[in-house]
Amino acid sequence: MDQNVMTILMLVVMLAVFYFMLIRPENKRKKEAEKMRSELAVGDVVTSIGGIVGTICAVKESTIVIESGADRVRVELTKWAVSSKGTQATENAQ
């Protein structure tokens, strides 16, 4: 009987560790990303998941329009395609 209790206890401990080390942090990151995407406003500098950097010109219900480059090209993106908000440092910046 003692062996069965120890086995069950070890499984419960492993599941708890799995939850607190993997599942909980991932859910937290998802909530933070969703909050950032819901707070997008005109004038924010954003980077898309494809690497397009631009300034938001218009915000719609599920999409945004960004203006990128010196020639003022406008691109419409879905909100879920925004990976980060704010200016990004590049690897080769000096």
Backbone torsions as a table, in degrees:
resi	resn	phi	psi	omega
1	MET	NA	-37.4	179.5
2	ASP	-62.3	-37.7	-179.8
3	GLN	-64.3	-41.0	179.5
4	ASN	-65.6	-40.4	179.3
5	VAL	-65.0	-43.0	179.2
6	MET	-64.2	-39.4	178.5
7	THR	-63.5	-46.0	179.5
8	ILE	-64.7	-41.5	178.4
9	LEU	-62.0	-42.4	178.0
10	MET	-63.9	-39.7	177.5
11	LEU	-63.9	-41.9	179.4
12	VAL	-64.5	-42.1	178.7
13	VAL	-64.2	-42.2	178.8
14	MET	-63.7	-41.3	178.0
15	LEU	-65.2	-39.4	178.3
16	ALA	-64.1	-43.9	178.2
17	VAL	-63.0	-43.6	178.2
18	PHE	-58.8	-43.9	-179.5
19	TYR	-63.7	-50.2	-174.8
20	PHE	-74.8	-22.6	-179.5
21	MET	-94.0	-26.9	-175.4
22	LEU	-119.5	-53.7	-171.5
23	ILE	-73.0	-48.1	-176.5
24	ARG	-62.5	-47.5	178.5
25	PRO	-62.6	-35.9	178.9
26	GLU	-65.4	-42.5	177.5
27	ASN	-63.2	-37.3	178.5
28	LYS	-64.8	-43.4	177.9
29	ARG	-62.8	-39.9	178.8
30	LYS	-63.5	-42.4	179.0
31	LYS	-64.4	-41.0	178.7
32	GLU	-64.7	-41.0	178.6
33	ALA	-65.9	-41.1	179.2
34	GLU	-65.1	-40.0	178.3
35	LYS	-64.1	-44.2	178.9
36	MET	-60.6	-42.5	-179.0
37	ARG	-69.0	-32.4	-180.0
38	SER	-76.3	-19.4	-178.9
39	GLU	-97.8	11.2	179.6
40	LEU	-63.6	139.0	-178.6
41	ALA	-138.1	161.4	178.4
42	VAL	-60.0	133.5	179.9
43	GLY	99.4	-13.5	177.9
44	ASP	-71.4	142.2	173.6
45	VAL	-92.7	125.7	-177.1
46	VAL	-129.2	159.6	174.4
47	THR	-122.5	131.6	179.9
48	SER	-85.5	169.8	178.7
49	ILE	-67.0	-18.1	177.3
50	GLY	-90.8	-3.1	177.6
51	GLY	96.6	6.2	178.4
52	ILE	-77.9	126.6	178.9
53	VAL	-109.7	133.8	179.7
54	GLY	-166.0	173.9	179.1
55	THR	-103.3	135.7	-178.3
56	ILE	-71.2	128.9	177.4
57	CYS	-102.5	-33.9	-178.2
58	ALA	-148.5	143.8	177.8
59	VAL	-120.5	124.1	176.7
60	LYS	-112.2	-174.6	-176.3
61	GLU	-60.2	-50.1	-177.1
62	SER	-122.1	1.1	179.9
63	THR	-133.2	165.1	172.3
64	ILE	-132.8	156.4	174.4
65	VAL	-114.0	123.9	178.6
66	ILE	-114.0	152.1	177.7
67	GLU	-112.9	124.6	-175.8
68	SER	-131.5	146.6	175.4
69	GLY	84.0	167.3	-178.6
70	ALA	-72.1	-25.2	-179.6
71	ASP	-88.1	9.5	172.3
72	ARG	58.8	46.4	176.0
73	VAL	-72.3	132.4	179.2
74	ARG	-107.3	134.6	-178.2
75	VAL	-131.6	136.3	176.2
76	GLU	-97.9	128.2	-178.5
77	LEU	-125.5	151.0	170.7
78	THR	-75.5	153.2	-176.9
79	LYS	-64.0	-32.5	-178.5
80	TRP	-68.9	-13.1	179.9
81	ALA	-85.0	-2.2	178.7
82	VAL	-85.4	123.8	-178.8
83	SER	-95.6	-33.1	-179.7
84	SER	-154.1	159.4	179.8
85	LYS	-119.6	140.2	-179.5
86	GLY	108.4	168.2	-179.4
87	THR	-71.9	143.8	-176.9
88	GLN	-109.4	137.3	174.6
89	ALA	-82.6	136.3	179.3
90	THR	-95.2	159.2	-179.6
91	GLU	-64.7	-37.7	-174.1
92	ASN	-95.3	11.2	-178.8
93	ALA	-67.5	140.4	-179.5
94	GLN	-122.4	NA	NA
